[in-house]
């Protein structure tokens, strides 16, 4: 996370921490936690505005629920503890619905589902997953992608990073041989100037034990907000709002099979 983003995140959380605890009382005001270092799903622009697919979905859901929502940044490692400490009321941050996380939070139905993938430098001699043996692969810590690499790419050396930005910097500078993340994140990155160093090697088969069944919105266990959000997700899918947001970012169906 850039210094300016860290400052904005800290300021946002500090400003909203008291408000978040009372958000559930009236049912109309909610605080949304997100790790804003994961474009194109969530990121912060120079003016401090939260942008990206997840952020547009969040705003659409709040509009559908007729709720007043505020978005704040949280480091990924602390995002579930932050939710359970009532720093915010929900997490909308491309969080995969997994059995492990479901022990700590409740999830809505999915709002998108895409597979993991591997990217390598354009001049890499690696042509398939087997060629990664003995190579160093980067991933963001505490993610399903890191867990996937530990299980399915066990013959590689896994290097973990606090944010996706940091692994991207290292592969750009030749310090690691490959990276693993969501196919959308990596595809958008390699198409950008910042990702000109690299290319997609391959997508990877989904492991439902690790990758789950898609990305969902996390709420505290037993919170009735879950069902309100499920109703809102179904509504924006039905009225075309979801497709308008999807088409703004992607040229394929990011929701996946029903």
KAURGI-V758267 format. One record per residue. N is the residue number from 1. RES is the residue in three letters. NEAR is the number of other ideal C-beta (glycine too) atoms within 8 Angstrom. Layout:
n->[N & N]
res->[RES & RES]
near->[NEAR & NEAR]
//
This chain:
n->[1 & 2 & 3 & 4 & 5 & 6 & 7 & 8 & 9 & 10 & 11 & 12 & 13 & 14 & 15 & 16 & 17 & 18 & 19 & 20 & 21 & 22 & 23 & 24 & 25 & 26 & 27 & 28 & 29 & 30 & 31 & 32 & 33 & 34 & 35 & 36 & 37 & 38 & 39 & 40 & 41 & 42 & 43 & 44 & 45 & 46 & 47 & 48 & 49 & 50 & 51 & 52 & 53 & 54 & 55 & 56 & 57 & 58 & 59 & 60 & 61 & 62 & 63 & 64 & 65 & 66 & 67 & 68 & 69 & 70 & 71 & 72 & 73 & 74 & 75 & 76 & 77 & 78 & 79 & 80 & 81 & 82 & 83 & 84 & 85 & 86 & 87 & 88 & 89 & 90 & 91 & 92 & 93 & 94 & 95 & 96 & 97 & 98 & 99 & 100 & 101 & 102 & 103 & 104 & 105 & 106 & 107 & 108 & 109 & 110 & 111 & 112 & 113 & 114 & 115 & 116 & 117 & 118 & 119 & 120 & 121 & 122 & 123 & 124 & 125 & 126 & 127 & 128 & 129 & 130 & 131 & 132 & 133 & 134 & 135 & 136 & 137 & 138 & 139 & 140 & 141 & 142 & 143 & 144 & 145 & 146 & 147 & 148 & 149 & 150 & 151 & 152 & 153 & 154 & 155 & 156 & 157 & 158 & 159 & 160 & 161 & 162 & 163 & 164 & 165 & 166 & 167 & 168 & 169 & 170 & 171 & 172 & 173 & 174 & 175 & 176 & 177 & 178 & 179 & 180 & 181 & 182 & 183 & 184 & 185 & 186 & 187 & 188 & 189 & 190 & 191 & 192 & 193 & 194 & 195 & 196 & 197 & 198 & 199 & 200 & 201 & 202 & 203 & 204 & 205 & 206 & 207 & 208 & 209 & 210 & 211 & 212 & 213 & 214 & 215 & 216 & 217 & 218 & 219 & 220 & 221 & 222 & 223 & 224 & 225 & 226 & 227 & 228 & 229 & 230 & 231 & 232 & 233 & 234 & 235 & 236 & 237 & 238 & 239 & 240 & 241 & 242 & 243 & 244 & 245 & 246 & 247 & 248 & 249 & 250 & 251 & 252 & 253 & 254 & 255 & 256 & 257 & 258]
res->[UNK & UNK & UNK & UNK & UNK & UNK & UNK & UNK & UNK & UNK & UNK & UNK & UNK & UNK & UNK & UNK & UNK & UNK & UNK & UNK & UNK & UNK & UNK & UNK & UNK & UNK & UNK & UNK & UNK & UNK & UNK & UNK & UNK & UNK & UNK & UNK & UNK & UNK & UNK & UNK & UNK & UNK & UNK & UNK & UNK & UNK & UNK & UNK & UNK & UNK & UNK & UNK & UNK & UNK & UNK & UNK & UNK & UNK & UNK & UNK & UNK & UNK & UNK & UNK & UNK & UNK & UNK & UNK & UNK & UNK & UNK & UNK & UNK & UNK & UNK & UNK & UNK & UNK & UNK & UNK & UNK & UNK & UNK & UNK & UNK & UNK & UNK & UNK & UNK & UNK & UNK & UNK & UNK & UNK & UNK & UNK & UNK & UNK & UNK & UNK & UNK & UNK & UNK & UNK & UNK & UNK & UNK & UNK & UNK & UNK & UNK & UNK & UNK & UNK & UNK & UNK & UNK & UNK & UNK & UNK & UNK & UNK & UNK & UNK & UNK & UNK & UNK & UNK & UNK & UNK & UNK & UNK & UNK & UNK & UNK & UNK & UNK & UNK & UNK & UNK & UNK & UNK & UNK & UNK & UNK & UNK & UNK & UNK & UNK & UNK & UNK & UNK & UNK & UNK & UNK & UNK & UNK & UNK & UNK & UNK & UNK & UNK & UNK & UNK & UNK & UNK & UNK & UNK & UNK & UNK & UNK & UNK & UNK & UNK & UNK & UNK & UNK & UNK & UNK & UNK & UNK & UNK & UNK & UNK & UNK & UNK & UNK & UNK & UNK & UNK & UNK & UNK & UNK & UNK & UNK & UNK & UNK & UNK & UNK & UNK & UNK & UNK & UNK & UNK & UNK & UNK & UNK & UNK & UNK & UNK & UNK & UNK & UNK & UNK & UNK & UNK & UNK & UNK & UNK & UNK & UNK & UNK & UNK & UNK & UNK & UNK & UNK & UNK & UNK & UNK & UNK & UNK & UNK & UNK & UNK & UNK & UNK & UNK & UNK & UNK & UNK & UNK & UNK & UNK & UNK & UNK & UNK & UNK & UNK & UNK & UNK & UNK & UNK & UNK & UNK & UNK & UNK & UNK]
near->[10 & 6 & 5 & 7 & 12 & 9 & 8 & 11 & 14 & 8 & 8 & 11 & 13 & 7 & 7 & 13 & 9 & 6 & 11 & 12 & 7 & 8 & 12 & 9 & 5 & 7 & 5 & 6 & 10 & 14 & 16 & 14 & 15 & 17 & 12 & 12 & 12 & 12 & 10 & 9 & 12 & 17 & 12 & 10 & 7 & 4 & 4 & 6 & 6 & 11 & 9 & 13 & 15 & 12 & 13 & 11 & 13 & 13 & 9 & 12 & 14 & 11 & 7 & 10 & 9 & 5 & 9 & 7 & 11 & 10 & 11 & 14 & 15 & 14 & 10 & 14 & 7 & 8 & 15 & 11 & 7 & 12 & 17 & 9 & 6 & 9 & 13 & 16 & 14 & 14 & 15 & 13 & 13 & 10 & 12 & 11 & 12 & 11 & 7 & 6 & 14 & 10 & 5 & 8 & 13 & 11 & 13 & 12 & 8 & 12 & 11 & 11 & 10 & 8 & 10 & 14 & 15 & 15 & 15 & 12 & 10 & 7 & 4 & 9 & 5 & 11 & 5 & 7 & 9 & 5 & 9 & 14 & 7 & 6 & 11 & 10 & 17 & 14 & 16 & 14 & 10 & 6 & 10 & 11 & 12 & 14 & 9 & 15 & 13 & 8 & 9 & 7 & 13 & 6 & 6 & 13 & 7 & 12 & 11 & 8 & 12 & 9 & 11 & 11 & 9 & 9 & 16 & 12 & 8 & 12 & 18 & 10 & 6 & 5 & 5 & 11 & 11 & 17 & 14 & 15 & 15 & 11 & 12 & 11 & 13 & 15 & 10 & 11 & 13 & 12 & 6 & 8 & 4 & 7 & 14 & 7 & 7 & 13 & 8 & 11 & 13 & 8 & 7 & 12 & 4 & 7 & 9 & 7 & 6 & 10 & 12 & 11 & 6 & 11 & 10 & 12 & 14 & 12 & 16 & 10 & 7 & 5 & 10 & 6 & 11 & 12 & 7 & 9 & 14 & 10 & 8 & 11 & 13 & 9 & 10 & 13 & 9 & 6 & 6 & 6 & 11 & 11 & 7 & 8 & 12 & 12 & 8 & 7 & 9 & 8 & 3 & 4 & 5 & 12 & 10 & 9 & 3 & 1]
//
